[in-house]
């Protein structure tokens, strides 16, 4: 009669199972890091858009009595407290990516241009509308009035009511 040999089961993973587990963990961590960085970038873009809207409204209000932007400078905007506090670094106006922001007169003083430096290409490319990535439109102010702006908007795609929905998403009324 043969004696039964007791098999001793060891707990844990084999080397191959351990390597597979490490690879899977690395993939999951990489995907999570990518998602988090994309979320942070989206938050920076949203903050920048909000800051620029606030800045634009303050500029229009500050220069409403003059009806011209000929003399607009960063220093004047800082003195008038027209710049959101989170855009101020020392005596400079900066964006979310620590690039300089410059406000200058345009169109013979009838408008102004805001230039943002050091903005990553991905942040400047587009935005999401109804689950689709849309190229940024070209927006040019035609006429600025108190409580009203007439804009020239050029879109690169023809989504259904795209301009109306973009403006509504930005909190603007469309007439």
C-alpha positions, 0 to 999 in steps of 0.5 A: 500500500502506497502512502499518500504524499502530502502536497504542501501548497505555498501561498503567493504568486509565481514569478510570471503571475507577479510580473503580470500583476505589476504590468496591469498595475502600471497600466492602471496607474498610467491611465489614472495619471493621464485622466488626472492630468487631462482633468487638471488641464481642463480645469486650467482652460475653464479657469482661464476662460472665466478669468478672461470673461471677467477681465473683458467685462471689467475692461468694458465697464472701466472704459465705458465713459471714454468709449475708446480703448486707445490708451488701454495698458496692463498698468492701467488695468491693474491700477483700476483693479479690473484684473482678477486677483488670481491673474496677478503675479507681482506687477504682471498679469499672467495666465494659468500656465504662468505666461504673460497676458497683454491687453492692447488697443486694436481696430483704431481704439474701437476694440482691444486684444488680449494676448496670452503667452505660454498656452499649451497647444492642447489647451488652445485647440478646442473644447467639448460640445455635446461629447464632440471635440470642436475646433475653437471658433474665431471670434472678433468683436465688431462693436462693443456697447454697454451691456451688449457686444456684437461679435463676428464668429467664424466656425470651422464645423457646422454642428447644429446650432453650434454658435448659439450653444457655444454662447449659452455655454459661456453664459452669453445671451444670443438675440 
